[in-house]
Protein backbone atom coordinates (compact mmCIF):
# COMPACT_ATOMS: atom_id res chain seq x y z
CA UNK A 1 0.00 0.00 0.00
CA UNK A 2 1.49 3.35 -1.02
CA UNK A 3 1.78 6.33 1.30
CA UNK A 4 -0.99 8.19 -0.55
CA UNK A 5 -3.30 5.18 -0.33
CA UNK A 6 -2.67 5.02 3.43
CA UNK A 7 -3.41 8.74 3.79
CA UNK A 8 -6.65 8.42 1.81
CA UNK A 9 -7.69 5.36 3.80
CA UNK A 10 -6.83 7.12 7.08
CA UNK A 11 -9.03 10.07 6.12
CA UNK A 12 -11.86 7.73 5.19
CA UNK A 13 -11.59 5.90 8.50
CA UNK A 14 -10.93 9.10 10.48
CA UNK A 15 -8.03 7.81 12.55
CA UNK A 16 -5.50 9.58 14.72
CA UNK A 17 -2.69 11.25 12.75
CA UNK A 18 0.07 9.09 14.30
CA UNK A 19 -1.73 5.84 13.58
CA UNK A 20 -1.17 3.77 10.48
CA UNK A 21 -3.87 1.76 8.80
CA UNK A 22 -3.56 -2.01 8.81
CA UNK A 23 -5.43 -2.70 5.63
CA UNK A 24 -3.73 -5.70 4.08
CA UNK A 25 -2.61 -9.13 5.29
CA UNK A 26 0.77 -8.62 3.62
CA UNK A 27 1.57 -5.90 6.19
CA UNK A 28 1.76 -8.43 9.03
CA UNK A 29 5.29 -9.53 8.13
CA UNK A 30 6.37 -5.88 8.24
CA UNK A 31 4.73 -5.37 11.64
CA UNK A 32 6.58 -8.39 13.00
CA UNK A 33 9.88 -7.01 11.67
CA UNK A 34 9.14 -3.55 13.12
CA UNK A 35 8.48 -5.09 16.52
CA UNK A 36 12.20 -5.94 16.80
CA UNK A 37 12.99 -2.21 16.65
CA UNK A 38 10.16 -0.89 18.84
CA UNK A 39 6.84 -2.17 20.14
CA UNK A 40 3.94 -2.44 17.70
CA UNK A 41 0.31 -2.04 18.72
CA UNK A 42 -2.67 -3.23 16.70
CA UNK A 43 -6.04 -1.72 17.60
CA UNK A 44 -8.92 -3.79 16.26
CA UNK A 45 -11.97 -1.55 15.98
CA UNK A 46 -15.55 -2.30 15.01
CA UNK A 47 -17.11 0.72 13.34
CA UNK A 48 -20.55 -0.61 14.36
CA UNK A 49 -19.85 -0.94 18.09
CA UNK A 50 -20.49 1.82 20.61
CA UNK A 51 -17.95 0.44 23.08
CA UNK A 52 -15.33 0.28 20.36
CA UNK A 53 -16.09 3.88 19.34
CA UNK A 54 -15.76 5.02 22.95
CA UNK A 55 -12.39 3.25 23.37
CA UNK A 56 -11.14 4.71 20.08
CA UNK A 57 -12.16 8.18 21.24
CA UNK A 58 -10.37 7.72 24.58
CA UNK A 59 -7.22 6.53 22.84
CA UNK A 60 -7.28 9.49 20.46
CA UNK A 61 -7.85 12.12 23.14
CA UNK A 62 -5.37 10.64 25.63
CA UNK A 63 -2.67 9.68 23.13
CA UNK A 64 0.76 10.36 24.58
CA UNK A 65 3.09 8.21 22.50
CA UNK A 66 5.65 9.42 20.02
CA UNK A 67 6.14 7.54 16.76
CA UNK A 68 9.67 6.75 18.00
CA UNK A 69 8.47 4.71 20.98
CA UNK A 70 5.50 2.83 19.47
CA UNK A 71 4.17 1.94 16.04
CA UNK A 72 0.39 1.95 16.17
CA UNK A 73 -1.84 0.28 13.61
CA UNK A 74 -5.57 0.74 13.28
CA UNK A 75 -7.61 -2.17 11.92
CA UNK A 76 -11.22 -1.60 10.84
CA UNK A 77 -12.29 -5.18 11.36
CA UNK A 78 -15.68 -4.72 9.70
CA UNK A 79 -14.23 -3.60 6.36
CA UNK A 80 -11.03 -5.64 6.72
CA UNK A 81 -12.44 -8.91 8.09
CA UNK A 82 -9.85 -11.09 6.34
CA UNK A 83 -7.03 -9.04 7.88
CA UNK A 84 -8.64 -9.36 11.32
CA UNK A 85 -8.94 -13.13 10.88
CA UNK A 86 -5.30 -13.34 9.79
CA UNK A 87 -4.19 -11.35 12.87
CA UNK A 88 -6.01 -13.84 15.11
CA UNK A 89 -4.43 -16.76 13.24
CA UNK A 90 -0.85 -15.45 12.98
CA UNK A 91 -0.64 -14.19 16.56
CA UNK A 92 -2.80 -16.94 18.10
CA UNK A 93 -5.01 -14.41 19.89
CA UNK A 94 -8.76 -14.98 20.16
CA UNK A 95 -10.63 -12.31 18.21
CA UNK A 96 -12.37 -9.65 20.27
CA UNK A 97 -13.59 -6.15 19.54
CA UNK A 98 -12.37 -3.69 20.48
CA UNK A 99 -8.98 -5.25 21.08
CA UNK A 100 -5.39 -4.12 21.48
CA UNK A 101 -2.45 -6.41 20.70
CA UNK A 102 1.16 -5.45 21.52
CA UNK A 103 4.07 -7.09 19.71
CA UNK A 104 7.71 -7.04 20.82
CA UNK A 105 10.49 -9.01 19.18
CA UNK A 106 8.00 -10.76 16.91
CA UNK A 107 5.80 -12.04 19.75
CA UNK A 108 2.55 -10.98 21.38
CA UNK A 109 3.53 -9.63 24.80
CA UNK A 110 0.17 -8.14 25.75
CA UNK A 111 -3.41 -8.16 24.59
CA UNK A 112 -6.66 -7.01 26.09
CA UNK A 113 -10.09 -5.93 25.02
CA UNK A 114 -13.09 -3.77 25.73
CA UNK A 115 -12.91 -1.48 28.77
CA UNK A 116 -9.44 -2.75 29.75
CA UNK A 117 -7.94 -0.84 26.79
CA UNK A 118 -6.32 2.44 27.80
CA UNK A 119 -3.22 4.49 27.10
CA UNK A 120 -2.03 3.60 30.63
CA UNK A 121 -2.36 -0.13 29.87
CA UNK A 122 -0.45 0.33 26.61
CA UNK A 123 2.26 2.36 28.37
CA UNK A 124 2.68 -0.33 31.02
CA UNK A 125 2.78 -3.07 28.37
CA UNK A 126 5.49 -1.44 26.28
CA UNK A 127 7.66 -0.68 29.32
CA UNK A 128 7.60 -4.20 30.73
C-alpha positions as a Markdown table, in Angstrom:
| # | Residue | x | y | z |
|---|---|---|---|---|
| 1 | Unk | 0.0 | 0.0 | 0.0 |
| 2 | Unk | 1.5 | 3.4 | -1.0 |
| 3 | Unk | 1.8 | 6.3 | 1.3 |
| 4 | Unk | -1.0 | 8.2 | -0.6 |
| 5 | Unk | -3.3 | 5.2 | -0.3 |
| 6 | Unk | -2.7 | 5.0 | 3.4 |
| 7 | Unk | -3.4 | 8.7 | 3.8 |
| 8 | Unk | -6.6 | 8.4 | 1.8 |
| 9 | Unk | -7.7 | 5.4 | 3.8 |
| 10 | Unk | -6.8 | 7.1 | 7.1 |
| 11 | Unk | -9.0 | 10.1 | 6.1 |
| 12 | Unk | -11.9 | 7.7 | 5.2 |
| 13 | Unk | -11.6 | 5.9 | 8.5 |
| 14 | Unk | -10.9 | 9.1 | 10.5 |
| 15 | Unk | -8.0 | 7.8 | 12.6 |
| 16 | Unk | -5.5 | 9.6 | 14.7 |
| 17 | Unk | -2.7 | 11.3 | 12.8 |
| 18 | Unk | 0.1 | 9.1 | 14.3 |
| 19 | Unk | -1.7 | 5.8 | 13.6 |
| 20 | Unk | -1.2 | 3.8 | 10.5 |
| 21 | Unk | -3.9 | 1.8 | 8.8 |
| 22 | Unk | -3.6 | -2.0 | 8.8 |
| 23 | Unk | -5.4 | -2.7 | 5.6 |
| 24 | Unk | -3.7 | -5.7 | 4.1 |
| 25 | Unk | -2.6 | -9.1 | 5.3 |
| 26 | Unk | 0.8 | -8.6 | 3.6 |
| 27 | Unk | 1.6 | -5.9 | 6.2 |
| 28 | Unk | 1.8 | -8.4 | 9.0 |
| 29 | Unk | 5.3 | -9.5 | 8.1 |
| 30 | Unk | 6.4 | -5.9 | 8.2 |
| 31 | Unk | 4.7 | -5.4 | 11.6 |
| 32 | Unk | 6.6 | -8.4 | 13.0 |
| 33 | Unk | 9.9 | -7.0 | 11.7 |
| 34 | Unk | 9.1 | -3.5 | 13.1 |
| 35 | Unk | 8.5 | -5.1 | 16.5 |
| 36 | Unk | 12.2 | -5.9 | 16.8 |
| 37 | Unk | 13.0 | -2.2 | 16.6 |
| 38 | Unk | 10.2 | -0.9 | 18.8 |
| 39 | Unk | 6.8 | -2.2 | 20.1 |
| 40 | Unk | 3.9 | -2.4 | 17.7 |
| 41 | Unk | 0.3 | -2.0 | 18.7 |
| 42 | Unk | -2.7 | -3.2 | 16.7 |
| 43 | Unk | -6.0 | -1.7 | 17.6 |
| 44 | Unk | -8.9 | -3.8 | 16.3 |
| 45 | Unk | -12.0 | -1.6 | 16.0 |
| 46 | Unk | -15.5 | -2.3 | 15.0 |
| 47 | Unk | -17.1 | 0.7 | 13.3 |
| 48 | Unk | -20.6 | -0.6 | 14.4 |
| 49 | Unk | -19.8 | -0.9 | 18.1 |
| 50 | Unk | -20.5 | 1.8 | 20.6 |
| 51 | Unk | -18.0 | 0.4 | 23.1 |
| 52 | Unk | -15.3 | 0.3 | 20.4 |
| 53 | Unk | -16.1 | 3.9 | 19.3 |
| 54 | Unk | -15.8 | 5.0 | 23.0 |
| 55 | Unk | -12.4 | 3.2 | 23.4 |
| 56 | Unk | -11.1 | 4.7 | 20.1 |
| 57 | Unk | -12.2 | 8.2 | 21.2 |
| 58 | Unk | -10.4 | 7.7 | 24.6 |
| 59 | Unk | -7.2 | 6.5 | 22.8 |
| 60 | Unk | -7.3 | 9.5 | 20.5 |
| 61 | Unk | -7.9 | 12.1 | 23.1 |
| 62 | Unk | -5.4 | 10.6 | 25.6 |
| 63 | Unk | -2.7 | 9.7 | 23.1 |
| 64 | Unk | 0.8 | 10.4 | 24.6 |
| 65 | Unk | 3.1 | 8.2 | 22.5 |
| 66 | Unk | 5.6 | 9.4 | 20.0 |
| 67 | Unk | 6.1 | 7.5 | 16.8 |
| 68 | Unk | 9.7 | 6.7 | 18.0 |
| 69 | Unk | 8.5 | 4.7 | 21.0 |
| 70 | Unk | 5.5 | 2.8 | 19.5 |
| 71 | Unk | 4.2 | 1.9 | 16.0 |
| 72 | Unk | 0.4 | 2.0 | 16.2 |
| 73 | Unk | -1.8 | 0.3 | 13.6 |
| 74 | Unk | -5.6 | 0.7 | 13.3 |
| 75 | Unk | -7.6 | -2.2 | 11.9 |
| 76 | Unk | -11.2 | -1.6 | 10.8 |
| 77 | Unk | -12.3 | -5.2 | 11.4 |
| 78 | Unk | -15.7 | -4.7 | 9.7 |
| 79 | Unk | -14.2 | -3.6 | 6.4 |
| 80 | Unk | -11.0 | -5.6 | 6.7 |
| 81 | Unk | -12.4 | -8.9 | 8.1 |
| 82 | Unk | -9.9 | -11.1 | 6.3 |
| 83 | Unk | -7.0 | -9.0 | 7.9 |
| 84 | Unk | -8.6 | -9.4 | 11.3 |
| 85 | Unk | -8.9 | -13.1 | 10.9 |
| 86 | Unk | -5.3 | -13.3 | 9.8 |
| 87 | Unk | -4.2 | -11.3 | 12.9 |
| 88 | Unk | -6.0 | -13.8 | 15.1 |
| 89 | Unk | -4.4 | -16.8 | 13.2 |
| 90 | Unk | -0.9 | -15.5 | 13.0 |
| 91 | Unk | -0.6 | -14.2 | 16.6 |
| 92 | Unk | -2.8 | -16.9 | 18.1 |
| 93 | Unk | -5.0 | -14.4 | 19.9 |
| 94 | Unk | -8.8 | -15.0 | 20.2 |
| 95 | Unk | -10.6 | -12.3 | 18.2 |
| 96 | Unk | -12.4 | -9.6 | 20.3 |
| 97 | Unk | -13.6 | -6.1 | 19.5 |
| 98 | Unk | -12.4 | -3.7 | 20.5 |
| 99 | Unk | -9.0 | -5.2 | 21.1 |
| 100 | Unk | -5.4 | -4.1 | 21.5 |
| 101 | Unk | -2.5 | -6.4 | 20.7 |
| 102 | Unk | 1.2 | -5.4 | 21.5 |
| 103 | Unk | 4.1 | -7.1 | 19.7 |
| 104 | Unk | 7.7 | -7.0 | 20.8 |
| 105 | Unk | 10.5 | -9.0 | 19.2 |
| 106 | Unk | 8.0 | -10.8 | 16.9 |
| 107 | Unk | 5.8 | -12.0 | 19.8 |
| 108 | Unk | 2.5 | -11.0 | 21.4 |
| 109 | Unk | 3.5 | -9.6 | 24.8 |
| 110 | Unk | 0.2 | -8.1 | 25.8 |
| 111 | Unk | -3.4 | -8.2 | 24.6 |
| 112 | Unk | -6.7 | -7.0 | 26.1 |
| 113 | Unk | -10.1 | -5.9 | 25.0 |
| 114 | Unk | -13.1 | -3.8 | 25.7 |
| 115 | Unk | -12.9 | -1.5 | 28.8 |
| 116 | Unk | -9.4 | -2.7 | 29.8 |
| 117 | Unk | -7.9 | -0.8 | 26.8 |
| 118 | Unk | -6.3 | 2.4 | 27.8 |
| 119 | Unk | -3.2 | 4.5 | 27.1 |
| 120 | Unk | -2.0 | 3.6 | 30.6 |
| 121 | Unk | -2.4 | -0.1 | 29.9 |
| 122 | Unk | -0.5 | 0.3 | 26.6 |
| 123 | Unk | 2.3 | 2.4 | 28.4 |
| 124 | Unk | 2.7 | -0.3 | 31.0 |
| 125 | Unk | 2.8 | -3.1 | 28.4 |
| 126 | Unk | 5.5 | -1.4 | 26.3 |
| 127 | Unk | 7.7 | -0.7 | 29.3 |
| 128 | Unk | 7.6 | -4.2 | 30.7 |
